[in-house]
Amino acid sequence: MEKLSIDTGVKQTFPQDMRVGSALSHIVAAASIVEELEGESEDVDLTVIKYVDAWINEMLPINYKPGLAEVLGSKIKKKLTGIFPEISENELGTTLDEAIEVKNSIEHGEIIYDYADLEVRIERVLRSLGVDINYFSNYLETNNFGEKVNNLLSLLVLTIGIAAVRKKWTAELQ
């Protein structure tokens, strides 16, 4: 298992009270409406990717098993903007914000009490994008609780990242 961390050299700053997951959720919702009314747009895609990058930066580093991104990429059936109406904008934002909170708690050695709730939330996000979490049971199964939580969070991070660039991801794999 590798720990991945990205330093893009660009530091985005957000106000202390701003919840990056909720902000991403609002942007994805707005982008999905624009795509529905006007079709896909590179400008809209780039805006979504900018906010996805900000959220991913909050989640780094992640546990990464070589080949996981390729397998996930083959399972994702929708662009991130296609996540609605499977889940609500509020549910997506809450899930993404709670993922950041749990990640920070683990890094500070705090005990996670609401893992089951987070797991259900993440499963709903993954399923709404076409990913069956049960397919990754071997990746998630471990006796180390911290590792299990980090692996689940890693699945979410990779899924959100790939779904944000779905069209480009598909083209590059062919």
C-alpha positions in Angstrom: 0.0 0.0 0.0 1.4 3.4 -1.0 0.7 6.7 0.6 0.0 9.2 -2.2 0.4 12.9 -1.7 0.3 15.6 -4.4 2.0 19.0 -4.2 0.8 21.0 -7.2 2.7 24.0 -6.2 -0.5 26.0 -6.1 -2.0 26.6 -2.7 -5.7 27.4 -2.7 -6.9 29.0 0.4 -10.5 29.0 1.6 -12.0 30.9 4.5 -11.8 29.0 7.8 -15.6 28.6 8.0 -16.0 27.4 4.4 -16.7 23.7 4.1 -14.9 22.5 1.0 -17.1 19.5 0.5 -20.2 21.6 0.6 -18.7 24.1 -1.8 -17.8 21.3 -4.2 -21.4 19.9 -3.9 -22.8 23.4 -4.8 -20.5 23.7 -7.8 -21.4 20.1 -9.0 -25.1 20.9 -8.7 -24.7 24.2 -10.6 -22.6 22.5 -13.3 -25.2 19.7 -13.7 -27.9 22.3 -14.3 -25.7 24.1 -16.8 -25.0 20.8 -18.6 -28.7 20.0 -18.7 -29.6 23.3 -20.2 -26.7 24.1 -22.4 -24.8 20.8 -22.8 -21.2 20.0 -21.7 -18.7 22.8 -21.6 -15.0 22.7 -21.0 -15.2 25.9 -18.8 -17.8 24.1 -16.6 -15.7 21.0 -16.5 -12.6 23.0 -15.5 -14.5 24.8 -12.7 -15.7 21.4 -11.3 -12.1 20.0 -11.5 -10.8 23.1 -9.6 -13.1 22.4 -6.7 -12.5 18.7 -6.8 -8.8 19.4 -6.6 -9.4 21.6 -3.6 -11.4 18.8 -1.9 -8.8 16.2 -2.8 -6.1 18.3 -1.3 -8.0 18.3 2.0 -8.0 14.5 1.8 -4.4 13.8 1.1 -2.4 11.7 1.6 -4.5 8.6 0.7 -3.8 4.9 0.8 -3.3 3.7 -2.8 -2.9 0.2 -4.1 -1.4 0.0 -7.6 -4.1 -0.6 -10.2 -6.9 0.6 -8.0 -7.5 3.7 -10.1 -7.8 1.7 -13.3 -10.3 -0.8 -11.7 -12.3 2.1 -10.3 -12.2 3.9 -13.6 -13.7 0.9 -15.3 -16.5 0.8 -12.8 -17.6 4.4 -12.8 -20.5 4.9 -15.1 -21.3 8.6 -14.7 -19.6 12.0 -14.7 -19.6 13.6 -11.3 -22.3 16.0 -12.5 -24.5 13.0 -13.2 -24.7 12.1 -9.5 -28.0 13.9 -9.1 -30.8 13.0 -8.6 -29.5 9.7 -7.1 -28.4 11.7 -4.1 -29.2 15.3 -3.1 -26.8 18.2 -3.2 -27.0 18.4 0.6 -26.2 14.7 1.0 -23.2 14.9 -1.3 -21.9 18.0 0.6 -22.4 16.4 4.0 -20.6 13.2 2.9 -17.6 15.1 1.5 -17.3 17.3 4.5 -17.6 14.4 6.9 -14.9 12.5 5.0 -12.6 15.5 5.6 -13.5 15.5 9.3 -12.9 11.8 9.7 -9.6 12.0 7.8 -8.4 14.7 10.1 -9.6 12.8 13.2 -7.7 9.7 12.2 -4.5 11.8 11.5 -4.8 13.2 15.1 -5.4 9.7 16.6 -9.0 10.4 17.6 -11.5 7.6 17.9 -14.1 7.4 15.1 -17.6 6.7 16.5 -19.7 7.2 13.4 -17.9 5.0 10.9 -21.0 3.0 10.0 -22.9 6.2 9.0 -19.9 7.4 7.0 -19.6 4.0 5.3 -23.3 4.1 4.2 -22.9 7.7 3.0 -19.8 6.9 0.9 -21.5 3.7 -0.4 -24.4 5.8 -1.6 -22.1 8.3 -3.4 -20.1 5.4 -5.0 -23.3 3.6 -6.0 -24.8 6.8 -7.5 -21.8 6.9 -9.8 -22.1 3.2 -10.7 -19.5 1.7 -8.3 -20.5 -1.3 -6.2 -18.5 -1.0 -3.0 -18.8 -4.8 -2.5 -16.5 -5.3 -5.5 -13.7 -3.7 -3.4 -14.3 -5.8 -0.2 -10.8 -7.3 -0.4 -9.3 -3.8 -0.4 -11.5 -2.7 2.5 -11.1 -5.8 4.7 -8.4 -5.4 7.3 -8.1 -5.9 11.0 -6.6 -2.5 11.4 -9.5 -0.1 11.8 -7.6 3.0 10.9 -6.4 1.4 7.7 -9.9 0.3 6.9 -11.2 3.8 7.3 -8.4 5.2 5.2 -9.0 2.7 2.5 -12.7 3.6 2.4 -11.8 7.3 2.2 -9.3 6.5 -0.6 -12.0 4.8 -2.6 -14.1 8.0 -2.3 -11.3 10.3 -3.2 -10.3 8.3 -6.3 -13.9 7.9 -7.4 -14.7 11.6 -7.1 -11.4 12.5 -8.9 -12.0 10.1 -11.7 -15.7 10.9 -12.1 -14.7 14.6 -12.4 -12.6 13.8 -15.4 -14.8 10.9 -16.7 -14.7 11.9 -20.4 -10.9 12.4 -20.4 -10.3 9.3 -18.3 -12.2 7.1 -20.7 -10.4 8.5 -23.7 -7.0 8.0 -22.1 -7.7 4.3 -21.3 -8.5 3.5 -24.9 
